[in-house]
Amino acid sequence: MHFRNVAVSFLSLVASCSAATTLWLVGDSTMAKGGGGGGTDGWGQYLSTYFNIAIVNDAIAGTSARSYTTKGDFTKVFNQVKSGDWVIIEFGHNDGSSSPDDGTTDCAGNGYNTTCTVVDNGQSVVIHTYNYYIQNAITTLAAKGVKTVVSSVTPDNIWPLGPGTGNRFVGYASLAASRTGADYVDHYDYVVQAFKALGETKVNTFFPNNQHLHTSPAGAAVVAQAFVKGLSCGNSALKSHLTSAASSIPSAFTSVVASMIQR
């Protein structure tokens, strides 16, 4: 009896040490809880229906690949993840040029070794490209046994919409993934497909207060579905964690989106 109790205790210890897989979300306000404020919300808040693993939304409004790195936010993620986890990274809305420098601008171009010098708070600072920051993050995560899905930036609500009309960070995201062996979802294109299926009039209701970037909760849910559709159509092993709800999203999104809007 004594040995049986020891065996049971040992098995309980092993079970407690076997942590479940977690999906971490890293990005800006378009992904973050609360979106950009004013009744908006980020698409990351609407993924849980489609995954059978825990999701932690660490997206932060106003951040870029550069600022998420330099302010230590990536480091916080690195310190929390464990082998077997997944991370989705999506930046680009705040990575473009600003004058004066606001701490988020990346160096122009996609070269890993390309640098620029800017004046940040009165100090000359050497900055790097989007690809440098994203590729370094992916490499650091891979060393910890964590897999990454790079998501392209989502489109602004500026019509006409269409593949190839996004900013340069769509291509940068794809390149960062291909250079590092990370998975990639062209979130931009899949959102365009969803928005076109709904039409401009309906999509305009997803962007309150005359915004073109931050979505209402209903809009964020559509953007989340677009990501899931893109993931399910690709080759990422993260697909193994999708629920049956993911398979109900049609290619044109029409029926699922329409039913979601009516609720």
Buried (B, 14 or more C-beta within 10 A) or exposed (E): EEEEEEEEEEEEEEEEEEEEBBBBBBBBBBBBBBBBEEEBBBBBBBBBEBBBBEBBBBBBBBBBBBBBBBBEBBEEBBEEBEEBBBBBBBBBBBBBEEEEBBBBBBBEBBEBEBEBEBEBEEEEBEBBBBBBBBBBBBBBBBEBEBBBBBBBBBBBBEBEBEEEBBBBBBEBBBBBBEBBEBBBBBBBBBBBBBBBBBEEEBBBEBBBEEBEBBBBBBBBBBBBBBBBBBBBEBEBEBBEBBBEBBEEBEEBBEEBBEEBBEE
